């Protein structure tokens, strides 16, 4: 019984901490947000995007180390804007959306760098493969909306994106640039 009371006390304390204004969950404004990826095919940049994603963010600019950031991306929403290519992306060779419908990101640390700039470290999981990533981001506020922008590179082959004959990096480069732009409401003053 004592262990159960201790558990309840811990749960209530954690809930109270998360409910405090410093930890108020921000809301994503999807219409003003985007996740874009740029790869090179035979040396030519090709831009794609994910049309469906969600973020759960509890960000405190005054105490960034207490912040928590999580993303869920609907991998089947990937588009390069060409119907034939888009039909290939869900297949096992590329994203294998039948088996791995979502990519996720979970922050492990957020560090303030000054001047509205931060460094977000975390685990990115795509197609059953997880890797540590560091995403430098900048925040800008305009009225009640805070826009977060960041860019980072990933190696597609580390996530098994483009297997078999598509593992040849002379056709599709291994490095993919990912650009994130998130519009949020509910963020405190930077």
Secondary structure, DSSP 8 states (H G I E B T S, - for coil): -HHHHHHHHHHHHHHHHHHSGGG--BEE-GGG-EEEEEEEETTEEEEEEES-EEEEEE--GGGGGG-EEEEEEEGGGEE-S-HHHHHHHTSTTTT-TTT--EEEEEEEEEEEEETTEEEEEEEEEETTEEEEEEEEEEEEEETTEEEEEEEEEEEGGGGT-S-GGGG-TTTB-SEEEEEEEEEEES----
